[in-house]
Amino acid sequence: MKIGILSRGPRLYSTQRIAEAARDRGHEVRVIDPLKCFMNINSVDNEIHYRDEILKLDAVVPRIGASISFYGTAVVRQFEMSGVYALNGSLAITRSRDKLRAHQILSRKKLGMPITGFAHSTSNTNDLIKVAGGAPLVVKLLQGAQGKGVILAETKKAAESVIDAFRGLDAHFLIQEFIKEAGGADIRCFVIGDKVVATMMRKSQDGDFRSNLHSGGLAEKVKITPAERKTAVAAAKAMGLDVAGVDLIRSERGPLVLEVNSSPGLEGIERISKKDIAGQMIEHIEKTMHASKKSRENKG
C-alpha cells in the first residue's frame, strides 16, 4: 500500500516510528506536511496537490496538531472524499479536539467524567463554581493541549479571578470538579480499534497537579481494571476514533474520562509498555483495508 503520514514533524519520534513500522511491513511510505497540501474541490474529481504533484495514496495516518486543526482536518476530509482510508477520520478528529463537544458526547453516551460547567455570561460565574462542587476546581481552555491552559483554582476567589481573566481575553473555557482522590495521577489508555493495547500511569511532579509528560509528569506501568478498559474503548468509539489516547482518572465513583486524544504520542507509552504500538497501528490499517476490499468484492 501507499501510506501517507500527515505530519509537520518528520523527525518526531511518533512520526518516525509509524513510518518505520509501515516500511518494515512492506508498504511505501511518505511523510506529508498538511499545510503544504492544496485542494482542487469540484464535482468530478477531488484532488490533493502536494508541491508539484497530485497525491495518490491508499491510506493516510493523520498526526494533526492542535494549532492546525482547521486546515489539517480539511486535508483529511479531502482524502476521505477521494476514497482514501484515514486511520482517524476528519469528523472524529474534530469531535475529540473540541473539549466542549467531546464532553457533551461523553455525557450523551453516559460515560463517567468530572462534573463540567460551561457558560458565556459573567452573571453565571457563581453558578458555574457551584456546578463544579466549589473550590478547588479546574479551569481548562477549550483550545489547550499537552497540559497548557489548565489551571487549578484552589479557592473560590482564585476561581473567580481565573474565570474573569479568561473572559477578559475572550477565551472559551470549561470548569470541572477537582478529583482529589486521583492524587494528581491519570492513566493513558492507548486504544486501537476495539482494544486497549497499552497503558501507563502518569503522575504529576511535586507542586503541579498536571500529569502530562509534556508538563514534566512521570510515567510508570499500570494494570487497569475491566471497567477502565471498557470505559477507554467506549470513549474512543464515542468520538469515532480508530486510534486514541484516552486519559482516565480513578475516582470514588469509578473511572472518569478527562480527554480523548486523536494524535496520541508513542514515545512514552512504547518505552513504558515495551510494545510495538506503531506496528499495531499499521496492522489495523491492513485489516481494515482488507475487510473493506472483501466487502466490496462480495457486493460485486
N, C-alpha and C positions, 0 to 999 in steps of 0.2 A: 504494500500500500504506500501511497504518498501521503505523508502526515506533516501538517504544518503546526508549529508551536507558536502561538500568538503571544509574544513576549517582548518587552522593551529592554530586557536584561539578558542578553545571550550568555553572559558569564555568571549569572546567578546559579547557585547550587541546584535549585529545583529545575530550572530550565535545562541545565546541562545533564542532570540525571535522567530526565524524561527523554531527551534526545538520545542519550547513550542507551537507554533501555530499548527504545524503538529500533535503533540500528542493530543492537545485539539480536533482535528478533527478525532481522532481515528486511526492515522497512526503509524506504527512502525518506529522509527527514530534513527539514529546514526550519530555522528559527526566523520568524517574520515579525517585524515591528508593525503593530497595527496602525500606528499613526502615519506610517509611510504607504499605507494602502489607500486607494481611492476607488469609488464605486460608480459603475455605469448602471443606473437603475432605469429599466424600460420594461415594456410589456412582452418582449420577445426573449431576451436572454439577460440574466443578471450577472454581470461580470465584476470580478475583483481584480483591480490592477495593482501591481507592486513594482515600483520603479518603472522598468521598461518592458514588463511582461504581464500577461493575463494569467493569473494563478489557476492551476488545475490540480485540485487535491481531492483525496478520498475522505480525509478526516482532519479536524483541527482540535488542538488542545488549547483552550483559552487560558491564558495567565494574565488576566486583565486587572491592572492595578486600580485602586480606588480613584486616583487622580485622573484617569482617562476612561472612567466608566461609560460616559455617554457615547463617545466615539468608538470605544472598544467594543461595546455591545452592538453598535450599529454594524461594525465589520463582521462580528459573529453572525448576526442576523442575515447579512448579505450572503455569507457562505451557506447558511441553512436554506435560504431561498434558492440557491443554486444546487441543492441536493447533497451538500457536503455534511457529513455527520460531525456534530460538535459534541465533544465529551461532556461539556456543560453548555446547555442552550442559553441563548440570549435572554429569554424571559426568566429563566431560573436565576441567572446571574443578577438581573435587575431586581428580582424579588429579594434575594438574600442581601444585596448591597444596601438596600434601603432599610435601615434598622426599624423604622416605624412600621413599614409594610410587613417586614419579616415577623415582628411581634404580633401584628394583627392576624397573620396567617397561622402562627403557632397557637394563638388564642382560639381561633376558629377550629383548629384540629384538636383542641383540648389537651395540648401538651404543656407540661409543667414549665413555668418561667417565673422570674421575680415579678411581683406586682409592679405594673408600669403605668406612668401617667404622662399625658401629653396635652398641652394647651397652647393657645396663642395669646390670649388676653392677660395682661398683668393683674387683672382683678381676680384671676383664678390661682394665684401663687399659693396662698394658704391652703386652698382645697387640694392642690396638687401635692403639697407636702403631706397632708393628711392621708391622701390616697396611698402614698408610699409607706405609710405607717409612722411618719415623723422621722426626725433625725436620730441617728445618722442615716443618710441616704446617698445614692449615687446619681450624678448628673452626667449624661452622655450626649455629646454632639452626634447628630444623625450621620454626619459625613466623616466621623472619626474612624481611624484604623490603627491596628497594632498598639492599642492601649492609649493612643493620643486622643485628647478631647474627652477623657474620662476622669471625673473628679469626685472624690469622696468628701461630702459636706458633713462634718461631724456634729454640727449644731444647727438649730433652726435659723439662726441669724446668718450663719455661713451659707446655708442653702439659699436663703433669700438673696444674699449678695451675689452668689454664682449665677442664679437664675436671672437677676437683674442685669448682670454683666453680659450674659449670652443674649438676652433680649436687646440690650443696647447695641450689640453687634449684628442684630437682625439674623441671629443664628437659630436654627431649629434644633431642639434637643428633647431628650426623654429624661424623666426622673424615675428611678427604680428603688425598691426597698433594698436595704443592705442586709445580706445574709451573713450574720455574724459567725454562725457555727461553721461556715465554709473555711474560716481561718485564713483568708487570703489565697486559697488554692482553687484551681479549677482543673478539669480533666479534658484534654483534647482527644476526641474520638475521630479517627480518620476513617471515613465511610467510602466504600467503593461499591456501587450497585446496591445490593440489599444486605451488605455485611460490614461490620466494623472490623477492619483489617489490622489496625494498630491503635494503641493508646499511650498516653503519657500524662502524668500529673505535673502541673506547673504551679510552683509556689512563689509568692512574692518575696522580695528581699525585705529585710527589716526597714520599717518606715514607709513602705509602699504597699498598698493593698492590691495593685495590679499585678497579675501573674504572667502577662505576655512576655515571651522570651525577648522581644524587641525592647521591652521596658526594663530588662535586667532580671527577669524572673528565672528561676532554676527549674530544671525538669528531671523527673525520675520515673521509673517503671511503676505501673499501677495495674491492678486487676479490677476490672469493672464488674458490676452486678448484672444479672439478666435484665433488670428494669432499666439500668443505664444504657445497656446495649440496645434495647428496644426503643428507648427514647431517642437515641442518637440516629438510628436508622429512620425512624418516623419523622424526625425533624428535617433530615436531608430530603426525604421523599416529599414532604410538605412543600418544600421550595422547588422541587422538580430537578434536583441536582443528582447527577450520576456519581460525582466525586465531591466530597465536602469535608471540611474540618468542623466538627460540631463541638462547641465548648459548653461543658456542663459544670454545675457545681452541686455538691452534696448538701442537702438541707434536711431539716427535721420532717418535711413533708415529701421527701423523695428527690430524685434528680430534677434540676431546673436548667433549662436551656438559656445560656447567655447570648450566644451568637452562632450563626451558621455561615461559615466562610466558604466562598466559591473558588478561591485560589489558595488553598492551604499550603503552607511551606512544607518541604520534605526534609530539610536538613536535620532539624531537632528530632523529629519523630523517627526518622530512619536510624539515626545514631542511637537513640534510646531503645527502640524496639528490635534493632538488628534485622529488620525486614526490608525486602526489596519492594518498596511501595511503588516506585516508578514503574517497575516491571509489571506489577499487578494492574496499574492504570492502563498500560498498553494492552495487556491481556484482555481487559474489559472492552477496549475498543474492538479488538479482534472478534471477540464473542458476539458483541452487539452487531457488528457489520455482517458477520456470518449468518446470524439469525435473521437479519433483515433481508439478505440475499436469498436465503432459503424460503422465506415467506413470500417474496416476490415470485420465485420460481413455482411455488405451489399454486399461487393465484393464477399464474400464466398457464 
